[in-house]
Structure formats: structure tokens, C-alpha cells
Amino acid sequence: MNIILWAVLPYASILTFALGIAWRYRYDRYGWTTRSSQLYESATLRWGSPMFHFGLLLVLGGHATGLLIPKVWTEAVGISNHTYHLMAVFLGTVSGICTVAGLAVLLCRRWLVRPVLKATTTNDHMMYAVLAATLALGLLATVRANTIGDGYDYRETVSPWLRSIFLLRPDIDLMATVPTNLQAHVLTAFALLAVWPFTRLVHAFSAPVGYLTRPYVVYRNRDGLGPARR
């Protein structure tokens, strides 16, 4: 079971993600959209969307720093383990609460505003369930281990395990002592990665770069073209 959870499943999720993104871009480029519901309701969206997106950016930045940068590197530049722990707990808790609160606002809007609910597909409901579970378990693990409990240094277990996945030498023994709620967070994160290409979350990989270089749209008046139709 440990081999399946901490060696097979990560590679299956990463492979599904990569192939899904390639397939979606190749065969469903016109479906590569958020299917925005702003037309139906915008007042609540104006509050929930910034909280969720900016909070999520901070969460992803913190995860990238903690998971991909070895502990010895931060200590080599003068950041002690205690200082890093304080920054991680403060920023992780604040950004996590902001992200979860923003998602809660967006979910309430989607389920309580009838036109928005009618525009919500089964795929959306599935995606929101996995996303909410991943965020809630991550926030719970942070608060439970570092605020309520005695603290847990995931950079000694989860971080080297994840790096071993990318090095194609998965060290599954590192995950044996990881708290259960943190293990659940990792598993739901890989589940989210696997379903990502097939949901509206795919818009995260779109950037309006072409907008900067596209030619101007030329407008011509109707003078001399006859009377305008009503």
C-alpha cells in the first residue's frame, strides 16, 4: 500500500496531468476557459475572487519554497530553522485562511445564486469538492501541527520525499512517520493535480501574452455606405 500511495500514485497523477494538458490544448482549445459567471452576478464575485486567487498564489509560493528548496540551503543563507518556522506558520495560516474564506464565498455564491447554479456542471461540483478538501486539509494540518500542537517540520520528510519523486528515486520510507492529516492533504493534492486538465482550473495556464502584440482593431465609420439599419 505504501508503494501504491507514495510511489505509483504520484507518477500516475503527474502523467495524467501532463497528458491531459496536452490533449486539452490539442483537441479542446475552444473549451479552454473558466466559463465565467460574472454576467449572472458580480457583487459577491468581486469579494470572493480576489481573496481566493491572491491567497492561493501565496499558498503556492509557500509550498514551492518549502517543498523544493532543501533545508540546508535556507540555513546556508542565514535563515535559521526557528525563523523559517515562524514565517511559514504566520504566512501559511494567513494565506490559508484567506484562500479558504474566498473559496467559501465563491461556493456560497455558486450554490445560492440560481442562475450561477444552473450554469454549474457535474464536473464543476467534482472539482470544487476535491479543491475544497485539499485546501481544508492543508489548513488543518498547518494549524493543528504548528499552532495547536508542538510543531512538525515537513521539510525533513515530505519535502525530500517529493524531491525524490522528481529525481525518479522515490523514498517511500520518508512518508511513514508523516501525520495522517498531512498524508491526506498530499493525497488530495495529487488527486487535484490529476483532474486539473479536465476542469475549468485549466485556465490557470493561460496568459494573455498575445494581447500585448496583437494589431489594433480598425474601425471605420459608416459615412458613404448608405443609411444605417435600425
Secondary structure, 3 states (H helix, E strand, C coil): CHHHHHHHHHHHHHHHHHHHHHHHHHHCHHHCCCCCCCCCCCCCHHHHHHHHHHHHHHHHHHHHHHHHCCHHHHHHCCCCHHHHHHHHHHHHHHHHHHHHHHHHHHHHHHHHCHHHHHCCCHHHHHHHHHHHHHHHHHHHHHHHHHHHCCCCCHHHCHHHHHHHHHCCCCCHHHHCCCCHHHHHHHHHHHHHHHHHHHCHHHHHHCCCCHHHHCCCCCCCCCCCCCCCCC
